[in-house]
Amino acid sequence: MSQTKIEKGFDCLEFKQQAQDKISSEIKNLTPAEQIEYFRQQAESSSLSQWRKSIKNRST
């Protein structure tokens, strides 16, 4: 039985590791309070921020 080699166009685990490495290097010298603010700002400026706000407004 022959095996078919599948070429992947996107490696999810590699993408995740790169994102984690980037974040780690950006926060490595921050205090815990500064890290919290970093993540708060990232969440507010993300592309999903408006969506989260609209969901929150719907539930109230």
C-alpha positions as CSV (number, residue, x, y, z in Angstrom):
1,M,0.0,0.0,0.0
2,S,1.5,3.3,-1.0
3,Q,1.4,6.4,1.2
4,T,0.4,9.7,-0.1
5,K,2.5,12.7,1.1
6,I,0.3,15.6,2.0
7,E,1.9,19.0,2.0
8,K,0.5,21.3,4.5
9,G,0.0,25.0,3.7
10,F,-0.4,26.1,7.3
11,D,1.1,24.8,10.5
12,C,-1.1,25.7,13.4
13,L,1.3,24.6,16.1
14,E,4.2,26.6,14.5
15,F,1.9,29.7,14.2
16,K,1.0,29.3,17.9
17,Q,4.6,28.9,19.0
18,Q,5.6,32.0,17.0
19,A,2.9,34.0,18.6
20,Q,3.9,32.8,22.1
21,D,7.5,33.7,21.4
22,K,6.6,37.2,20.3
23,I,4.4,37.8,23.3
24,S,7.1,36.4,25.7
25,S,9.8,38.7,24.3
26,E,7.5,41.7,24.6
27,I,6.5,41.1,28.2
28,K,9.7,39.6,29.6
29,N,10.8,42.8,31.4
30,L,7.4,43.9,32.5
31,T,6.1,43.8,36.1
32,P,3.0,41.7,36.8
33,A,0.9,44.8,36.8
34,E,2.4,45.9,33.5
35,Q,1.7,42.5,32.0
36,I,-1.9,42.7,33.0
37,E,-2.1,46.1,31.3
38,Y,-0.4,44.8,28.2
39,F,-2.9,42.0,27.8
40,R,-5.8,44.4,28.5
41,Q,-4.6,46.7,25.8
42,Q,-4.1,43.8,23.3
43,A,-7.6,42.6,24.0
44,E,-9.1,46.1,23.5
45,S,-7.3,46.6,20.2
46,S,-7.9,43.1,18.8
47,S,-10.1,42.5,15.8
48,L,-12.5,40.6,18.0
49,S,-13.0,43.5,20.4
50,Q,-16.0,45.0,18.7
51,W,-17.6,41.6,18.4
52,R,-17.1,40.9,22.2
53,K,-18.6,44.3,23.0
54,S,-21.7,43.6,20.8
55,I,-22.2,40.3,22.5
56,K,-21.9,41.9,25.9
57,N,-24.4,44.6,24.9
58,R,-26.9,42.0,23.7
59,S,-27.0,40.1,26.9
60,T,-27.8,43.2,29.0
